[in-house]
Amino acid sequence: MGERVIRQVAVLGGFMLLVAVGLPAAAHAASEPLAVVDGMAISSEEVEKSLAGQLSKLEEQIYNLKRQKLDALINEKLLEKEAAKRKLTVPALLDAEVTSKVGLVTEQEIEKFHQENKAQIKGEQAQVREQIRSHLQNQKLCTVSGFIIMILLSRLSDNLFFKKYWYQAGQTGNVSLRS
């Protein structure tokens, strides 16, 4: 009896190790049980069925991470190409096309933001003023840099590598992302 329990624990431990290192349970033959407890087999299908909701969420997170990374890499390549075309570095291009075109945050914008977000902001307006200013300035920079990226996307020629992707922001041009 004790030897059988040890063998079953070893089989279960082996399965847990496979899961921990990321090997798919599908590697097991469909008829081969992952574990046997008191003569009753536990199949890969049974395990996957009980985890279906969690696995689906994880797969969605993986897809979203890959999509975000792909978008970031596309943006990097576009900025590098445009900077090279203008004989600039990427930071110099961003300074010329983004930073220089973004106005400074006004006192009225800080006041408005503080009034609209009082419930979430801890501290008095005077204490958090610079944090609000920095946040709003970063928002402006991101907005303008997003527009610059969209302009660069629209300029791509048909012979570029990027044309095989489907850009999910509604562009039907050369850059796109497909799952």
Secondary structure, 3 states (H helix, E strand, C coil): CHHHHHHHHHHHHHHHHHHHHCCCHHHCCCCCCCEEECCEEECHHHHHHHCHHHHHHHHHHHHHHHHHHHHHHHHHHHHHHHHHHCCCCHHHHHHHHCHHHCCCCCHHHHHHHHHHCCCCCCCCHHHHHHHHHHHHHHHHHHHHHHHHHHHHHHCCCCCCHHHHCECCCCCCCCCECCC
